[in-house]
Amino acid sequence: MHIKWNALAQTAGFSFGITVAVVAVFALGILALSRRESALTARQGEAAPAAGSGRLALAGAYACFGVCAAAVVYGLVLIAGQ
């Protein structure tokens, strides 16, 4: 049995990179939800947030979570063999 170490290293590196990217995008989605909560709280307080900043943050959060969901579904399709 011969192990192709180069292919194994490429696969491990690609998997690590994609994992870090998905986690970073998910963290950005969480940050966007946090910014939305801050905008909604500031709207009730004395500070006036920028108009529509809560909606923009919510749209960004949905986009980030959509990218994460797409990556998970794509991985499941690859595992299931289509």
CORNOR-V472287 format. One record per residue. N is the residue number from 1. RES is the residue in one letter. PSI is psi in whole degrees, -180 to 180 (* if undefined). Layout:
N&RES&PSI, N&RES&PSI
//
This chain:
1&M&133, 2&H&127, 3&I&129, 4&K&94, 5&W&-34, 6&N&-45, 7&A&-38, 8&L&-43, 9&A&-39, 10&Q&-42, 11&T&-43, 12&A&-43, 13&G&-42, 14&F&-43, 15&S&-42, 16&F&-43, 17&G&-44, 18&I&-39, 19&T&-46, 20&V&-40, 21&A&-44, 22&V&-41, 23&V&-40, 24&A&-41, 25&V&-40, 26&F&-41, 27&A&-37, 28&L&-36, 29&G&-42, 30&I&-41, 31&L&-40, 32&A&-40, 33&L&-37, 34&S&-41, 35&R&-36, 36&R&-44, 37&E&-39, 38&S&-40, 39&A&-40, 40&L&-38, 41&T&-41, 42&A&-31, 43&R&-34, 44&Q&-23, 45&G&-158, 46&E&-25, 47&A&141, 48&A&114, 49&P&168, 50&A&146, 51&A&128, 52&G&7, 53&S&-32, 54&G&-40, 55&R&-39, 56&L&-41, 57&A&-39, 58&L&-40, 59&A&-40, 60&G&-40, 61&A&-44, 62&Y&-41, 63&A&-44, 64&C&-45, 65&F&-32, 66&G&-41, 67&V&-42, 68&C&-44, 69&A&-40, 70&A&-39, 71&A&-40, 72&V&-45, 73&V&-41, 74&Y&-42, 75&G&-40, 76&L&-37, 77&V&-40, 78&L&-40, 79&I&-42, 80&A&-17, 81&G&24, 82&Q&*
//
